Amino acid sequence: MSRLASWLQGVRPILFPRSLRYQLISRILLILAGLLVIIGLSQYLFMERFIYQNRAAAIQRQVQSVPGEVWGRLTESGRRIPAEPFVFFPSASVAYVNKQGVFTVLSTNGSESVNSVPRLSDNDYRWAAERPRRGKPLFRIVNGAGGEQLVVLQAVRSFQGSGGVVQVATGTAPLKAELRRQVLLYSALAFAALLGALLLFLPVIRRTLTPLSRMVETVERIDSGKLNERLPEPVGPMEIDRLSHSFNRMLARLESSFRAEQESRERMRRFVSDASHELRTPLTSIHGFLEVLLRGAASDPNQLDKALRGMYGESERINKLVRDLLQLAKADRMPDAQLEAAELGPILREMEPQFKLLAGERRVLFDLQPTNQLQLDADKVKQIALNLFQNAIQHTSPIGGMITVAVRPRQDGAELAVVDNGTGIAPEHLPHLFERFYRIDSSRARTHGGAGLGLAISRSLAELHGGTIRAESRDGEGSAFIVFFPYSSDEDNGKAVTTASDVD
């Protein structure tokens, strides 16, 4: 049993090849062989009928070449005349059936007796007598004592009006032999056609599947370090082109996902490093103050007050940093905004006292142009404006500094702009301003207590509204931070705004 199983296991790859090339060839050849068999069977049946009909037509013409009176005299005299017609029917038996239905055997094929001559039914003879003499021959295939025979019936008539039916029966063995020769010839031609198809299909299919082989080679070269490789397209066949296109789209998505994952890991690494660095500074200060107190400074009221105030300030820094981190984490994980229809200008007008208090000696201007109503979360809009305003304060001189808060309508929404006349930002820093913990000048940020999270929070809040934020600046000429809030899909973006500007 094990020997049979091992034999079947060895034969299985031959009978059922796993190669697509050989599967295609075997299935095409199988279909072609099936078609050839069907054609062969159809041809055999057609040829059999055709040969029988031709033989019957030849016998019919021979019977019709003999005058009707001759057949009648043969039947009446009971003897053969010198010019007997039977020389035209070698290896055949001849019989005559008159109008009264009398069946008379005129000759046999030499190997059979009179009694073995086949005789059909009366209906067949009656039908043959009524058929036209020049129509298609009437024949039957019967099995008699001498084997299978072709029986041809032909009506004959004399000038006196008498007549009958002549029956000629001949063996079908010669006709079957001709059929067998035709079948053998057809089988040889079919086998040659299958062999030729095999020889032709091998290079054709190999050439057709060459793009697939190249695809396999390309896919094998692709790994985590070569995701930028692409399959060639178009290469020829439509199906392979579609497969290549689908693979390339998949590779593009994988490359994008892999790059995004790498960037996410890098941002996370930088985020953890920066957060640790930001937390370490106030914790180090608190630890230093505690160390001073433990050394005896707690007994000195002035030293104690200074240490407690210092620790309080550093703890405030830690609390603010933790709040900002929690807000960023919440925005990343579960973004949520309570959007309501509102205008942007009145929300900012409410913050005018707060802005002027924070600005100190700096000049604050408001250019709040009217806009259509937007879908806004007022608290988050105020937080965006406050972050941008505080950022402007940090980079604007208290003496001669000027900050402008503006609202500008657009065809597809509205813009909030906070513009200052501070030191400006170098072009190389502009693409990174909204990254977390990114600071242009860390020493200046330390002076004002910034951790580099305000702009990152502003970007997250702007994206909650479906908007964007960008920075425009020239080094030494001031900066402008612009937030775009789009109209919702059902807003009338083309509504005209006619209210005059309000400038403070």
Order of alpha helices (4+ residues) and beta strands (2+ residues): alpha-alpha-alpha-beta-beta-alpha-beta-beta-beta-alpha-alpha-alpha-alpha-beta-alpha-alpha-beta-beta-alpha-beta-beta-alpha-alpha-beta-beta
